[in-house]
Amino acid sequence: MEIPQFSLIVLQGFLICLVRVGSMIATIPIFSGGQVPAQLRIAIAFIFSLLIFPAVQENLPHVTYEPVSLLLLVGGELLLGTMVGFMAQLVFMAAEFGGSIIGYQMGFAAANVFDPANQRQVALISQFQSVFAILLFLVLNVHHLFFEAIVASFQMLPPGKLNLGGGAIMMIMEIANHSLILGLRLGAPILALLILSNLTLGVMSRVFPQLNAFLLSFPLNIGISFVLIGLTFEMVASLLQQEFSLLADRFLQLFSLL
């Protein structure tokens, strides 16, 4: 039995919608980790696509694509979802980078744990900062911004209109640079005090040659670091909350540049 033409158009439109929704959901920091089964991510993407498809159907192209054209369009949708997810991942990378700086400076260079989200070994303090960022991400309901961004993307950037020459790449590079600075800001207070502590121990070892500054530095730096981590919790939470609040505007700016 021959399938009617309009059914093929609707099927291709739903496929395009599913690819965009699936690529964005797969790159959300919470869902992109290895601790979330792929079947669950596929189910969430499929159900959400079914829910929003009637609302965004008018923004989808009403033409029948050839296999090659459809494949190129699907590739563009995958690229868009990856770019949106990467912008959010940069905040978590900054938190992890700040934790790595603190961990290496306080003497935890060899203290690594397995990160189930990224399937690799990471520094202990780095994993602690990453988990704290994830909890803050959930408490602030930042993941809701992704679902709002998915719907807004169909209105601002209909499928097939992707243009990488509009400044989007430069914007992502600027955000990546900003995330590097954010990671340094997260670890700067503790790093500065640890440098001051090591400098003080160095001076004391010159004044008192009998003092074993090397052995004394390990418990001292670890104790100071843990105390400062507790004291700077509010500052770290404030910086991360500020970055999370900017994600909505960054998504809209990305769609306008594409």
GISULDA-V915888 format. One record per residue. SS is DSSP state (@ for helix, = for strand, . for the rest). OMEGA is omega as a letter, one per 30 degrees, with the letter a starting at -180 (* if undefined). D_CENTER is the distance of its C-alpha to the mean C-alpha in Angstrom with 2 decimals. Layout:
ss=(SS:SS)
omega=(OMEGA:OMEGA)
d_center=(D_CENTER:D_CENTER)
This chain:
ss=(.:.:.:.:@:@:@:@:@:@:@:@:@:@:@:@:@:@:@:@:@:@:@:@:@:@:@:.:.:.:.:.:.:.:.:.:.:@:@:@:@:@:@:@:@:@:@:@:@:@:@:@:@:@:@:@:@:@:@:.:.:.:.:.:.:.:@:@:@:@:@:@:@:@:@:@:@:@:@:@:@:@:@:@:@:@:@:@:@:@:@:@:@:@:@:@:@:@:@:@:@:@:@:@:@:@:.:.:.:.:.:=:=:=:=:.:.:.:.:=:=:=:=:@:@:@:@:@:@:@:@:@:@:@:@:@:@:@:@:.:.:.:@:@:@:@:@:@:@:@:@:@:@:@:@:@:.:.:.:.:.:.:.:.:.:.:.:@:@:@:@:@:@:@:@:@:@:@:@:@:@:@:@:@:@:@:@:@:@:@:@:@:@:@:@:@:@:@:@:@:@:@:@:@:@:@:@:.:.:.:.:.:@:@:@:@:@:@:@:@:@:@:@:@:@:@:@:@:@:@:@:.:@:@:@:@:@:@:@:@:@:@:@:@:@:.:@:@:@:@:@:@:@:@:@:@:@:.)
omega=(a:a:l:a:a:l:l:l:l:a:l:l:l:l:l:l:a:a:l:l:a:a:l:l:a:a:l:a:a:a:a:a:a:l:l:a:l:l:l:l:l:a:l:l:a:a:a:l:l:a:a:a:l:a:a:a:a:l:l:l:a:l:l:a:l:a:a:l:l:l:l:l:l:l:l:l:l:l:l:l:l:l:l:l:a:l:l:l:a:l:l:l:l:l:l:l:l:l:l:l:a:a:a:a:a:l:l:a:a:a:a:l:l:l:a:a:a:l:l:l:l:l:a:a:l:l:l:l:l:l:l:l:l:l:l:l:a:a:a:a:l:l:l:l:a:l:l:l:l:l:a:a:l:l:a:a:l:l:a:a:a:a:a:a:a:l:a:a:l:l:l:l:l:l:l:l:l:l:l:l:l:l:l:l:l:a:a:a:a:l:a:a:l:l:l:l:l:l:l:l:l:l:a:l:l:l:l:a:a:a:l:a:a:l:a:a:a:l:a:a:l:l:l:a:a:l:a:l:l:a:a:l:a:l:l:l:l:l:l:l:l:l:l:a:l:a:a:l:l:l:a:l:l:a:l:a:l:*)
d_center=(47.11:45.47:42.22:42.58:40.81:38.91:37.47:36.06:34.45:32.91:31.70:30.06:28.50:27.03:25.74:23.98:22.53:21.47:19.75:17.65:16.84:16.26:13.94:11.65:12.01:11.55:8.03:7.00:5.09:8.73:10.64:9.28:10.66:14.29:15.52:15.47:18.41:18.25:21.22:19.50:16.68:19.53:21.59:19.10:18.55:22.33:23.29:21.02:22.36:25.85:25.35:24.18:26.24:29.43:27.76:26.11:28.92:30.72:27.84:27.92:30.39:33.77:34.93:35.40:33.46:34.86:32.94:31.85:30.78:28.90:27.10:26.07:24.88:22.80:21.27:20.38:18.75:16.63:15.62:14.78:12.51:10.70:10.42:9.14:6.31:5.65:5.99:3.44:1.22:4.54:5.25:4.95:6.63:8.95:9.89:10.60:12.48:14.43:15.41:16.59:18.76:20.28:20.93:22.70:24.71:25.89:27.10:24.57:24.02:25.45:23.94:21.20:20.02:18.67:15.05:15.45:11.83:11.83:15.64:16.50:18.08:16.25:18.00:19.11:17.96:14.56:14.21:15.71:13.27:10.29:12.41:13.33:9.92:9.60:13.18:12.80:10.13:12.91:15.76:14.85:14.41:11.28:10.95:14.25:12.92:11.59:15.14:16.71:14.88:16.13:19.63:19.55:18.51:21.78:23.77:22.42:21.79:24.12:23.79:25.57:24.96:22.02:22.90:20.90:23.56:22.76:20.60:17.14:16.64:17.82:15.54:12.37:14.23:15.00:11.51:10.78:14.06:13.31:10.31:12.94:15.37:13.26:13.05:16.80:17.46:16.04:18.38:21.18:23.47:23.70:23.95:26.74:28.70:28.50:29.86:32.56:33.35:33.78:35.91:38.05:38.58:39.57:42.15:43.46:43.90:46.04:48.09:48.43:48.62:49.03:45.54:43.07:40.03:37.95:38.31:38.07:34.77:32.77:33.53:33.58:30.15:28.62:30.40:29.48:25.77:25.66:27.63:25.41:22.20:23.96:25.21:21.96:20.00:20.70:19.64:16.23:15.77:17.06:14.79:11.57:13.38:14.27:10.85:9.92:13.36:12.85:10.28:13.38:15.38:12.93:12.83:16.61:17.08:15.34:17.63:20.58:20.14:19.95)
